[in-house]
């Protein structure tokens, strides 16, 4: 296995920084990793290595306003003007990069948390591009929206309420204290996105509650919703099930829910992460073999 860096030009000329993990032997598929809010792509290096060892070419990149893709003159989490729309579009920029380099290989997208919300919105107009999609730490945002003040920005600390009294304030991420501590110590982690982008994220999710909008997607696209049952983002599975209901209402026919008892938000950094990775591999192998 080898690792190479790459860059792409984003929607408004910004630089997207990424890495590509290549398998030692012949590649059999492509996986594009789309990370969450207030973090960066290298947090998924172990997952990338796992899939590369199984024959996948893995692409992972830092969103605009995150990690090494921080916008010039702006703070981490500031996505810039029309930043959310650009962030969603930049999934396509990286996916197109991967397709250009491996046009003959099937391709899957794995989006986590905010990356899963962006992927949901990307799929509304691009469902013909990937051969399979995994949505990790995900939910139906329209079910979460009524409880929020969209003009106040996104406050990640609210998710930790079920785990008080808290040791770090980020217990909602994982039961693995070592993983939580690495997150807390990471200078590229722990922030939200700017208020305008946070509001745009929720507004952009509203069409997913519209059966006609979802109905315009490729009905047979395989989608796996993979979540922890103690993840506050999905409201004890209520918002994960709502997402499945939206997909069903739009006529999608190959949607699966995989949930993990006791697991929290970051199932790929959870105490049972080896089980999770094995499950994701088994699912994506089965779907890509039919592509």
Secondary structure, 3 states (H helix, E strand, C coil): CEEEEEEEECCCCCEEEEEEEECCCCCCEEEEEECCCCCCHHHHHHHHHHHHHCCEEEEEECCCCCHHHCCCCCCCCCCCCCHHHHHHHHHHHHHHHHHHHCCCCEEEEEEECHHHHHHHHHHHHHCCCCCEEEEECCCCHHHHHCCCCHHHCCCHHHHHHHHCCCCCCCCCCCCCHHHHHHHHHCCCCCCCCCHHHHHHHHHHHHHHHCHHHHHCCCCCCEEEEEEECCCHHHCCCHHHHHHHHHHHHCCCCCEEEEEECCCCCCHHHCCCHHHHHHHHHHHHHHHHCCC
